[in-house]
Amino acid sequence: MQVLRAEMLGLTIGAVLVLAASGASATGLGDRDGPRRTWTGCYAGAHAGWGWANTQGRFTDAVSAGNFPYDYDSDGGLAGLHAGCDYRISSFLVIGVVGDYDWADLSGSQANIADTTGTFLTLYTHAADMDQMASVRARLGVMDVNALWYVTGGWAWARTEHSLRITGAAAPFLSYKDDRNGWTLGAGVEKYLSPHLTGFVEYRFTRIEGGTTVAPAVNTIDHLSDTDVHSLRFGFSFR
C-alpha cells in the first residue's frame, strides 16, 4: 500500500511538470486550431490523484454514556472518470458544468481511544476508509491562447467504511458504510496538448457532512463530525 501511495503521488507531481512544459509545444498548434481553443463544447476523460482527509467525531454507548473522541488523518490514491460541457461567453470568459466519479482509498485509523469521562476503561481503535467520491460542479474560467485557468464548486458525495474495534482485537465489533453529501470548491488549469486533447491539474477542498450511526446490537452510537478532504488531481479530456 505504501508503494502504491508513493507511485500515485509521484504521478501527480509528474503531471504538474508535464502540463507546465506543454505550454511551449501547444502554442505551435497553428491558426487552424483556433476555433477548437475557444473551449466551447463537451468533453469526457479520465483522471487520477491523491487525497488527504481528516476524520473527527466521538462514540458512546447506546444511552450516550461515556465519551470516546477521535481525530485522525487519512490519505491515499484516487482515480476516476469525468465529463462536462463548456461555453465561451466573452472574449476571455468560459462557463461550464462538469461531473466526476472517483474510486478511492483514503484510509486511516486511531488506536487507544480512551473514555474522557472515566466511565469505561477499555481502549478502542476507530478506522475509516473513503472508497468512493463524486461531484457535480459549475466551472468559471479565464482563457488565454491555449490554457483555461478556472475555479469550480458544487455538490459532493462520498461513501466511507467505518470500523470500531477493541485495540489489539483481530476483528472489529462494528463495521458499517455510510453515504454522505457535502460541497466542494477548487481551482485548476487546463491546457491543450493537441487539437482534441487537453490535460489539467486541479486542487479541490471538499467538506462531507457529519452524521450519526446507532448500532444497538453492539451498544454503540458513532457521532461523526464533518469530514474535510483535500485532493490534487491530474487528468486528460477528449474534446
Secondary structure in CASP SS format (residue, H / E / C, confidence):
PFRMAT SS
TARGET T0000
AUTHOR 0000-0000-0000
METHOD secondary structure of the structure
MODEL  1
M C 1.00
Q H 1.00
V H 1.00
L H 1.00
R H 1.00
A H 1.00
E H 1.00
M H 1.00
L H 1.00
G H 1.00
L H 1.00
T H 1.00
I H 1.00
G H 1.00
A H 1.00
V H 1.00
L H 1.00
V H 1.00
L H 1.00
A H 1.00
A H 1.00
S H 1.00
G H 1.00
A H 1.00
S H 1.00
A H 1.00
T H 1.00
G H 1.00
L H 1.00
G C 1.00
D H 1.00
R H 1.00
D H 1.00
G C 1.00
P H 1.00
R H 1.00
R H 1.00
T H 1.00
W C 1.00
T C 1.00
G E 1.00
C E 1.00
Y E 1.00
A E 1.00
G E 1.00
A E 1.00
H E 1.00
A E 1.00
G E 1.00
W E 1.00
G E 1.00
W E 1.00
A E 1.00
N E 1.00
T E 1.00
Q E 1.00
G E 1.00
R E 1.00
F E 1.00
T E 1.00
D E 1.00
A C 1.00
V C 1.00
S C 1.00
A C 1.00
G C 1.00
N C 1.00
F E 1.00
P E 1.00
Y E 1.00
D E 1.00
Y E 1.00
D E 1.00
S E 1.00
D E 1.00
G E 1.00
G E 1.00
L E 1.00
A E 1.00
G E 1.00
L E 1.00
H E 1.00
A E 1.00
G E 1.00
C E 1.00
D E 1.00
Y E 1.00
R E 1.00
I C 1.00
S C 1.00
S C 1.00
F C 1.00
L E 1.00
V E 1.00
I E 1.00
G E 1.00
V E 1.00
V E 1.00
G E 1.00
D E 1.00
Y E 1.00
D E 1.00
W E 1.00
A E 1.00
D E 1.00
L E 1.00
S E 1.00
G E 1.00
S E 1.00
Q E 1.00
A E 1.00
N E 1.00
I E 1.00
A C 1.00
D C 1.00
T C 1.00
T C 1.00
G C 1.00
T C 1.00
F C 1.00
L C 1.00
T C 1.00
L C 1.00
Y E 1.00
T E 1.00
H E 1.00
A E 1.00
A E 1.00
D E 1.00
M E 1.00
D E 1.00
Q E 1.00
M E 1.00
A E 1.00
S E 1.00
V E 1.00
R E 1.00
A E 1.00
R E 1.00
L E 1.00
G E 1.00
V E 1.00
M E 1.00
D C 1.00
V C 1.00
N C 1.00
A E 1.00
L E 1.00
W E 1.00
Y E 1.00
V E 1.00
T E 1.00
G E 1.00
G E 1.00
W E 1.00
A E 1.00
W E 1.00
A E 1.00
R E 1.00
T E 1.00
E E 1.00
H E 1.00
S E 1.00
L E 1.00
R E 1.00
I E 1.00
T C 1.00
G C 1.00
A C 1.00
A C 1.00
A C 1.00
P C 1.00
F C 1.00
L E 1.00
S E 1.00
Y E 1.00
K E 1.00
D E 1.00
D E 1.00
R E 1.00
N E 1.00
G E 1.00
W E 1.00
T E 1.00
L E 1.00
G E 1.00
A E 1.00
G E 1.00
V E 1.00
E E 1.00
K E 1.00
Y E 1.00
L E 1.00
S E 1.00
P C 1.00
H C 1.00
L E 1.00
T E 1.00
G E 1.00
F E 1.00
V E 1.00
E E 1.00
Y E 1.00
R E 1.00
F E 1.00
T E 1.00
R E 1.00
I E 1.00
E C 1.00
G C 1.00
G E 1.00
T E 1.00
T E 1.00
V E 1.00
A E 1.00
P H 1.00
A H 1.00
V H 1.00
N C 1.00
T E 1.00
I E 1.00
D E 1.00
H E 1.00
L E 1.00
S C 1.00
D C 1.00
T E 1.00
D E 1.00
V E 1.00
H E 1.00
S E 1.00
L E 1.00
R E 1.00
F E 1.00
G E 1.00
F E 1.00
S E 1.00
F E 1.00
R C 1.00
END
